Amino acid sequence: MTDSRPGIFDSLDREPKRREILEVRKRIIAVLKWPVLTLGLIAAILGALQTYQQGRFFFTVIYLGIYGSVFTVFVLDRRTSFSVRAWVLVAGLYLYSVAVLMRIGLSGIGLEIMILACILSAVFWGVRTGLVVIGISTVVIASVAACMVSGILPIHSEHMLNSLSPLAWATAGIYFTLMTVGLVFIPQMFLNRLNDSLSLLEEKSRNLEESNLILHKEVKAREEAEDAVRQSEEKYRYLVESANSVILRMDANGYITFFNEFAQRFFGFAENEILGRNVVGTIVPETESSGRDLQAMIEGICKDPDRYATNENENMCRDGRRVWIAWTNKPIYDEAGVIREVLCIGNDITARKLAEEAVREAYNIINRSPAVAFLWKNAEGWPVEFVSDNVDNMLGYKAEDFTSGNVTYAGIIHPEDLEKLKNQGITFSRYEGNKDFFYNRYRVLAKDGSARWLDHMTFVRRDEKGDITHYEGVVSDITERVKAEYEKENIQAKLQRSQKMESLGLLAGGVAHDLNNVLSGIVSYPELLLMDLPEDSKLRKPIETMQDSGHRAAAIVQDLLTVARGVATTKEPVNLNDVIREYLDSPEFTKLTQFHPGVTIKSNLDSALLNIHGSHVHMRKVVMNMVSNAAESIAGTGTVTIATENRYVDRLLKGYDNVTIGEYAVLSVSDDGSGISSDDLERIFEPFYTKKVMGRSGTGLGLAVVWHVTQDHNGFIDVKSGEAGTTFEVYIPITRNKISDKISTVPIKDYMGNGETILVVDDVESQRAITSNMLDKLGYTAKAVSSGEEAVEYVKENTADLIVLDMIMDPGINGRETYERIVNIHPKQKAIIVSGFSQTDEVKAAQALGAGQYIKKPLTLQKIGLAVKEELGKKQTTS
């Protein structure tokens, strides 16, 4: 009788014939194929060579035979079964390990290969087979050990090691048994775990089949319920299908259960394409164009249709078009009172929505733009019926201020422009009704009282008779543009005025240059003649009169030079209060008060007035000319006030000149005369422009000098004039440098010469003669040439202690080029520059080359004497 109880190893070797486990074992064979063949080939060849050399041919045949058998079976793996390949592999490894043990004992890898054979036997056939192989192996190891220890199996000396020691063999046997017994259980544990997983998977598959069967029954029950519902719906289907509204039903989860024919045509879905699908993603987008969450809305309708009895939302057709539907929603309850479905009836409101959106977008565009839309009635005061909300940004009024009637359109029109607009309304009356549009520009008053310039595109509405009923249009604030246009015109006018005055100045400068040469004889010769005349000579008085006339003429020429924008004198710290006080104590002021006895002149000077960097002489001319001009503007009695003050300008001041930001000393001269007309105000600073009687009260250069001196001092002028009088203000930048001590008149002996040679270079013969005579009088030896070229030729053959060089010579090279050529010949040559014109860039360039002072014609003994003495006294420096 057969024992049916499970064996001792049945719990380990479960389902040994399961197909999946067999596949795992086959894959192990496949993975071991090439490593075993490769390593086995190396081991077989090495072992065969070694045994052949030792003369142990039996082992040579064993090595090659075992490898050949394994190789043949594995190469022909498609013709051999898994079982054969497994037995050949394990047997080959086992026989090879036994042969190694028998040949070289414990010094080889026989034990390791035998362990591998035992593990593979457990993998391929289970733990029981592995344990059997381990037992056989233990007997084999003990037998080989006994044979070697007793000498039955000879062993070569190089492999002897511990192979003759019984203790070594015992240790190796124990190691082999423990190692193999432990390792053979590991593969089986893995296979058992795989077997458990496969069993669990089979169980889940069976459960899934049972669930599918239950689900199939539920679906069938649902279909039967739906059939019952469809049968009850037959009574009203015709009515629903023939309706011109979208009618659908959806269940409590939003799945469509009914979709009428109109809905199918409207949305583009066939019935079989839409039924059973959720409304979200088919005819309702998840999110509306506005961003509203429609999926949440549908969920709300399904849960509480009464809350959403009516709603409007965006829908979508099959072709992607977005449409708007107004829905009415009604719940359908089951017998238990639970919502089973929702009946939804919808009507297309897309056209209405688009119209509303267009109006809303147009309104938003207007409100986002800087322009304001108005509609006012053609009635008394022009009451406003509509205005866009952005009127607040433009005028400060709210839209309701207008639409409530608190503010009318006529009420915000600037009074000076209201009549003009009323006349335009008359022009576009029904008698001239062929035009319904006009454009105008006018001013309005904002809520804060400020005037704003508007551009208005105005349309008119007419009734059936042609009468204007309303005005409508868009107004734009152009205040800044109007200001910019005005500013541009103002700047252009000032630029033209500046260019005109510059041109006149150049003309005046040319005239002054020529007059200086003419006046030199009138100014210089009387001085020389008076030095030789005795004090009681009858000729002294006429000559002094001639000299005084020459000086007055030279002063006029100086004014012309000032107009030419050239100030030859150097600038230094000056206090305007000192200038004014000096003028008020001068003969010129006394003469002015005598000529205008009815004019009272007052002063209001700031005691803490800061200094300016300027020319004392030229600023005195400014004061004199401004006071004279103010006094002459008064007919009869009146008052002229001279005032000074420190003024800090922290923003651009727009006046006759635009005064920039900075610190200024301000000179103002005010009168209570008749004022200046706007036409004259534009030209008052032009040279020779005057309303006065020529020859009696001036030359027409007074205010031109004021303007040019102010410009030369980097200052500004402002003029305010009206019926109460005129005020001139001159702004000159301040300096914090202190005023130096005044230099008194120098005695002639201090600038006399000692016979030094002075070369005079001038293109005008009279000027050469005058300058040479002065230098001779001062004790110098004067030489003279008429051009720069002659001067260059002179210094090639001769020397001069100093050259008096005219700057402007025509024709030929000028003073700067002359001096440049001379210093190429004599690098240390000293020179001073004289000219009847202004101190130009050419003068500065000559000074940069080493030339000394610049002195202005007409010359005086002191002026030229001091300049020559100073230059000769300078130490020479190497170039």
Rosetta blueprint (number, residue, H / E / L):
1 M L
2 T L
3 D L
4 S L
5 R L
6 P L
7 G L
8 I L
9 F L
10 D L
11 S L
12 L L
13 D L
14 R L
15 E L
16 P L
17 K L
18 R L
19 R H
20 E H
21 I H
22 L H
23 E H
24 V H
25 R H
26 K H
27 R H
28 I H
29 I H
30 A H
31 V H
32 L H
33 K H
34 W H
35 P H
36 V H
37 L H
38 T H
39 L H
40 G H
41 L H
42 I H
43 A H
44 A H
45 I H
46 L H
47 G H
48 A H
49 L H
50 Q H
51 T H
52 Y H
53 Q H
54 Q H
55 G L
56 R L
57 F H
58 F H
59 F H
60 T H
61 V H
62 I H
63 Y H
64 L H
65 G H
66 I H
67 Y H
68 G H
69 S H
70 V H
71 F H
72 T H
73 V H
74 F H
75 V H
76 L L
77 D L
78 R L
79 R L
80 T L
81 S L
82 F H
83 S H
84 V H
85 R H
86 A H
87 W H
88 V H
89 L H
90 V H
91 A H
92 G H
93 L H
94 Y H
95 L H
96 Y H
97 S H
98 V H
99 A H
100 V H
101 L H
102 M H
103 R H
104 I H
105 G H
106 L H
107 S H
108 G L
109 I L
110 G H
111 L H
112 E H
113 I H
114 M H
115 I H
116 L H
117 A H
118 C H
119 I H
120 L H
121 S H
122 A H
123 V H
124 F H
125 W H
126 G L
127 V H
128 R H
129 T H
130 G H
131 L H
132 V H
133 V H
134 I H
135 G H
136 I H
137 S H
138 T H
139 V H
140 V H
141 I H
142 A H
143 S H
144 V H
145 A H
146 A H
147 C H
148 M H
149 V H
150 S H
151 G L
152 I L
153 L L
154 P L
155 I L
156 H L
157 S H
158 E H
159 H H
160 M L
161 L L
162 N L
163 S L
164 L L
165 S L
166 P H
167 L H
168 A H
169 W H
170 A H
171 T H
172 A H
173 G H
174 I H
175 Y H
176 F H
177 T H
178 L H
179 M H
180 T H
181 V H
182 G H
183 L H
184 V H
185 F H
186 I H
187 P H
188 Q H
189 M H
190 F H
191 L H
192 N H
193 R H
194 L H
195 N H
196 D H
197 S H
198 L H
199 S H
200 L H
201 L H
202 E H
203 E H
204 K H
205 S H
206 R H
207 N H
208 L H
209 E H
210 E H
211 S H
212 N H
213 L H
214 I H
215 L H
216 H H
217 K H
218 E H
219 V H
220 K H
221 A H
222 R H
223 E H
224 E H
225 A H
226 E H
227 D H
228 A H
229 V H
230 R H
231 Q H
232 S H
233 E H
234 E H
235 K H
236 Y H
237 R H
238 Y H
239 L H
240 V H
241 E H
242 S L
243 A L
244 N L
245 S L
246 V E
247 I E
248 L E
249 R E
250 M E
251 D E
252 A L
253 N L
254 G L
255 Y E
256 I E
257 T E
258 F E
259 F E
260 N L
261 E H
262 F H
263 A H
264 Q H
265 R H
266 F H
267 F H
268 G L
269 F L
270 A L
271 E H
272 N H
273 E H
274 I H
275 L L
276 G L
277 R L
278 N E
279 V L
280 V E
281 G L
282 T L
283 I L
284 V E
285 P L
286 E L
287 T E
288 E L
289 S L
290 S L
291 G L
292 R L
293 D E
294 L H
295 Q H
296 A H
297 M H
298 I H
299 E H
300 G H
301 I H
302 C H
303 K H
304 D L
305 P L
306 D L
307 R L
308 Y L
309 A L
310 T E
311 N E
312 E E
313 N E
314 E E
315 N E
316 M E
317 C L
318 R L
319 D L
320 G L
321 R L
322 R E
323 V E
324 W E
325 I E
326 A E
327 W E
328 T E
329 N E
330 K E
331 P E
332 I E
333 Y E
334 D L
335 E L
336 A L
337 G L
338 V L
339 I E
340 R E
341 E E
342 V E
343 L E
344 C E
345 I E
346 G E
347 N E
348 D E
349 I L
350 T H
351 A H
352 R H
353 K H
354 L H
355 A H
356 E H
357 E H
358 A H
359 V H
360 R H
361 E H
362 A H
363 Y H
364 N H
365 I H
366 I H
367 N H
368 R H
369 S L
370 P L
371 A L
372 V E
373 A E
374 F E
375 L E
376 W E
377 K E
378 N L
379 A L
380 E L
381 G L
382 W L
383 P L
384 V E
385 E E
386 F E
387 V E
388 S L
389 D L
390 N L
391 V H
392 D H
393 N H
394 M H
395 L H
396 G L
397 Y L
398 K L
399 A H
400 E H
401 D H
402 F H
403 T H
404 S L
405 G L
406 N L
407 V L
408 T L
409 Y H
410 A H
411 G H
412 I H
413 I E
414 H L
415 P H
416 E H
417 D H
418 L H
419 E H
420 K H
421 L H
422 K H
423 N H
424 Q H
425 G H
426 I H
427 T H
428 F L
429 S L
430 R H
431 Y H
432 E H
433 G L
434 N L
435 K L
436 D L
437 F E
438 F E
439 Y E
440 N E
441 R E
442 Y E
443 R E
444 V E
445 L E
446 A L
447 K L
448 D L
449 G L
450 S L
451 A E
452 R E
453 W E
454 L E
455 D E
456 H E
457 M E
458 T E
459 F E
460 V E
461 R E
462 R E
463 D L
464 E L
465 K L
466 G L
467 D L
468 I E
469 T E
470 H E
471 Y E
472 E E
473 G E
474 V E
475 V E
476 S E
477 D E
478 I L
479 T H
480 E H
481 R H
482 V H
483 K H
484 A H
485 E H
486 Y H
487 E H
488 K H
489 E H
490 N H
491 I H
492 Q H
493 A H
494 K H
495 L H
496 Q H
497 R H
498 S H
499 Q H
500 K H
501 M H
502 E H
503 S H
504 L H
505 G H
506 L H
507 L H
508 A H
509 G H
510 G H
511 V H
512 A H
513 H H
514 D H
515 L H
516 N H
517 N H
518 V H
519 L H
520 S H
521 G H
522 I H
523 V H
524 S H
525 Y H
526 P H
527 E H
528 L H
529 L H
530 L H
531 M H
532 D H
533 L L
534 P L
535 E L
536 D L
537 S L
538 K L
539 L L
540 R H
541 K H
542 P H
543 I H
544 E H
545 T H
546 M H
547 Q H
548 D H
549 S H
550 G H
551 H H
552 R H
553 A H
554 A H
555 A H
556 I H
557 V H
558 Q H
559 D H
560 L H
561 L H
562 T H
563 V H
564 A L
565 R L
566 G L
567 V L
568 A L
569 T L
570 T L
571 K L
572 E E
573 P E
574 V E
575 N L
576 L H
577 N H
578 D H
579 V H
580 I H
581 R H
582 E H
583 Y H
584 L H
585 D L
586 S L
587 P H
588 E H
589 F H
590 T H
591 K H
592 L H
593 T H
594 Q H
595 F H
596 H L
597 P L
598 G L
599 V E
600 T E
601 I E
602 K E
603 S E
604 N E
605 L L
606 D L
607 S L
608 A L
609 L L
610 L L
611 N E
612 I E
613 H E
614 G E
615 S L
616 H H
617 V H
618 H H
619 M H
620 R H
621 K H
622 V H
623 V H
624 M H
625 N H
626 M H
627 V H
628 S H
629 N H
630 A H
631 A H
632 E H
633 S L
634 I L
635 A L
636 G L
637 T L
638 G E
639 T E
640 V E
641 T E
642 I E
643 A E
644 T E
645 E E
646 N E
647 R E
648 Y E
649 V E
650 D L
651 R L
652 L L
653 L E
654 K E
655 G L
656 Y L
657 D L
658 N E
659 V E
660 T L
661 I L
662 G E
663 E E
664 Y E
665 A E
666 V E
667 L E
668 S E
669 V E
670 S E
671 D E
672 D L
673 G L
674 S L
675 G L
676 I L
677 S L
678 S H
679 D H
680 D H
681 L H
682 E L
683 R L
684 I L
685 F L
686 E L
687 P L
688 F L
689 Y L
690 T L
691 K L
692 K L
693 V L
694 M L
695 G L
696 R L
697 S L
698 G L
699 T L
700 G L
701 L L
702 G H
703 L H
704 A H
705 V H
706 V H
707 W H
708 H H
709 V H
710 T H
711 Q H
712 D H
713 H L
714 N L
715 G L
716 F E
717 I E
718 D E
719 V E
720 K E
721 S E
722 G E
723 E L
724 A L
725 G E
726 T E
727 T E
728 F E
729 E E
730 V E
731 Y E
732 I E
733 P E
734 I E
735 T E
736 R L
737 N L
738 K L
739 I L
740 S L
741 D L
742 K L
743 I L
744 S L
745 T L
746 V L
747 P L
748 I H
749 K H
750 D H
751 Y H
752 M L
753 G L
754 N L
755 G L
756 E L
757 T E
758 I E
759 L E
760 V E
761 V E
762 D L
763 D L
764 V L
765 E H
766 S H
767 Q H
768 R H
769 A H
770 I H
771 T H
772 S H
773 N H
774 M H
775 L H
776 D H
777 K H
778 L L
779 G L
780 Y L
781 T E
782 A E
783 K E
784 A E
785 V E
786 S L
787 S L
788 G H
789 E H
790 E H
791 A H
792 V H
793 E H
794 Y H
795 V H
796 K H
797 E H
798 N L
799 T L
800 A L
801 D L
802 L E
803 I E
804 V E
805 L E
806 D E
807 M L
808 I L
809 M L
810 D L
811 P L
812 G L
813 I L
814 N L
815 G H
816 R H
817 E H
818 T H
819 Y H
820 E H
821 R H
822 I H
823 V H
824 N H
825 I H
826 H L
827 P L
828 K L
829 Q L
830 K L
831 A E
832 I E
833 I E
834 V E
835 S E
836 G L
837 F L
838 S L
839 Q L
840 T L
841 D H
842 E H
843 V H
844 K H
845 A H
846 A H
847 Q H
848 A H
849 L H
850 G L
851 A L
852 G L
853 Q L
854 Y E
855 I E
856 K E
857 K L
858 P L
859 L L
860 T L
861 L H
862 Q H
863 K H
864 I H
865 G H
866 L H
867 A H
868 V H
869 K H
870 E H
871 E H
872 L H
873 G H
874 K L
875 K L
876 Q L
877 T L
878 T L
879 S L
